[in-house]
Amino acid sequence: MTRMSDLKKEWMTDPEFRAAYESLEEEFAIAREMIEARARAGLSQAEVVQRIGTTQSVIAGLESGRTKPSFRTIQRYAKATSTHAIIRLEPNVSTPSDYPESGGVNYAGASR
């Protein structure tokens, strides 16, 4: 029987798979943060459901990464888990030519 970790390792050698997997990292990071906040608060999904006033399927969708939360939903989830949300925009690790002011690409995405 093949283990999931072995399959992932094999699939990650495919550049297309790796790019698709890495493009989802930010979404899964949000889901991980939500699960960790709930665990630190010592709450079950059912308790978060009660505190927010939603359904278990909504919370399961958020925590699995299947559902993209709005900032309002993140705030409500944070309040339910006695935490607060912080959004931070950080620069990408990229070459200067990726920025419009460098003459590489304009804001519409067209090359100059």
N, C-alpha and C positions, 0 to 999 in steps of 0.2 A: 504494500500500500504506500502510495506517494504522500509525503507530508506537504501541507500547504506552504510551509516555509521553503521547502526545496523547490516547489513549483514557482514561487515568487522569485527566488534567486535565479532560476533558469529564465523566466520571462523578462526579468530586468535586464538581461543581456540584449534584448531586442530594443533598438532605439525608439521605435514607435510606441511600444508598450511603456517604456520608461518615461517618455514625454507625457503620455496620457496619465500615467500614475502620478507623476510629479505635479501635473497641472491641478490635481485634486487636493494637494497637500494643505492648502489654506482652508478648504472646507472641512477636511478631517481634523485640522487643528482646532477649529471652533468646537466641533463635536467632542474632542478629547477634553478641552477646557471645561465644557459643560458637565461631562461625566465626573471629572476630578472635583469640580466645585460641589456637586451633589454628594460625592463620597466624603469629602472633607466635612460637609455639614451633617454627615451621618443620616442622610435621607434616602428613602426608596423612591423609585419613580412615582409610585402611587402618592407619596407624600408631596412631591413636587406638583403633581397633577392637582391635588387639593389646594395647595397654596396659590397656584396660578389660576385655577378655575378652568382647566382645559381637559383634554382627554389623554388617556395613556398612550394612544396611538400617535398623538402629536408629539409627546415627549420622546417616545421611542424613535420617531422619525428624526427629530432633532439630534438625539444622541447617537444615531447610527450614521448621520451625515447624509441621509436620503433627502432631508428637507433643509432648505436654506432659510435660516431664521432672519427676520427683519431685526433692525436694531432695537425696536420696541420690544420684541419677543426676548431678545437677549437681556434687556433691562429687567423685564418681568421675571425671567429665569434667575437672574442674579439676585434680585430681591428675595425670591423664594429660597435661595440657598445662602442667604445672609452674606452675599458678596457684592461687588460692584464691577461694572464692565468698563474697560479702558480700551479705546481704539487708538492705535498708533500706526502712522504711515511711515514706513521705513524705505530708504532707497534700495532699489534692486542692485544686486551685484552684476554690473554690466559695463559695457564699454561706453565712453563718452559719446560716441557716434549715435547712440540710441536716444539722445536727447535733442529736442528741436533747436535749442540755442547753439548746438555744435555744428549745425549745418547738415546733419545726417538725415533726420526724418522730421517732417513738420507735424503739427498736432492732428491733422487729418490722416496721418499714417502714410502719406505719399513721400517718396524720396525727393530730396531737393536737387 
